[in-house]
């Protein structure tokens, strides 16, 4: 009688494990790339429109106002695409931040930001203050239901941006990265101050809101790239 000894298929198992790990790492890097692209894409497309749309004045008109008029579909699409990228990409942040300070809250806030952007894009503002061209000067006496919806979506998104900035400050402080901790807190403070200035009726309020939003989007993009290098 011949006895056959079957050896454990260690190499095959290791190969499969390695392949799965590689696949997971690639997926995580792709998701982080979505977060890295979302904010800068929205800012770039918004600025391009602000510079070319007739009658648009950055100190008077919020970037969301670009979603009105015959070319409003460009900004609506911009909101939706950036929002979808951020919403999906939040999973990548959750994977790389797991087990750290803010490892649950920050990805959740980024997902809220993404959903808020989609909602803000679909629920447009009303034409106002001379834009689009032909619109009467000043603020309309009444607002449409979708304008109220836009205001709510924007408020939630801005609050989530500010909270994410401060939580990232705590996250990097716990990791001993003082530079990123300071940058995160400063970015959140700029956003908070700019929004408060605008809500208080300060001059060029639309511009201070846009500036704070741009800085926070840049921070989230940098954090995504920072973790993508080691994902």
C-alpha positions, 0 to 999 in steps of 0.5 A: 500500500502506498501512503500519500502525504498531502502538504499544507498549501501554505504558498497558495494561501499566502498568495491569496492573502497577499492578493486580497491585501493588495486589492484592499490597499488599492481600493483604499487608495482609490477612495482616498483619491476621491476625497483628495479630488472632491474639494479642489474640483469643486473649488476649481470649477466654481472659480472658473465660473465666477471669473466667466459668468457675466454679472457675478461678483464674488464679494456679493454673490455666494458661489452657490448662486452660480447654480441659477440661470441658464448655465446653472446646471454646471454648478449643480453638476459640480456640487453633485459630483464633488459630493458623491466623491466625498461621500464614497471616499469617506470610507477610505478615511475610515479605514486608515484612521481606524483606532485613532482619535477621531477615527470614527467621527472625521470620516462620518463628518466627511460623509455628511459633507458629501451628502450636504453638497449633493443636497445643496446642488439639487436644492438651488438658491433663488436668483438674487441681488442682480444675478443672473443678469436681469435679476432685480437688485437686493434680496427677494422678499420671499424664498422658494422651498428649494432655497430654504433647503439649500440654506439648511444643506449649506449650514449642515455642510459648513458645520461639518467642515468646521467640526472635521477641522477641529477633530483633525487637529485633535487627531494629529495632536494625539499622533504627535504631528504638531504641524498638521494639528496646528494647520487643521485647527487654524483652517477650522478657525478661518472657516468659523470666523468667515462664516460668523463674519458673513452671518453678522452682515460683514462686508464681502461676506460671500467671499469670506465664506468661500475663502474658509470653504476653500481652505477646509477643502484643501485641508481634507484633500491634503489629509487624504493624500497624506494617508494615501501614501501609506495606505 
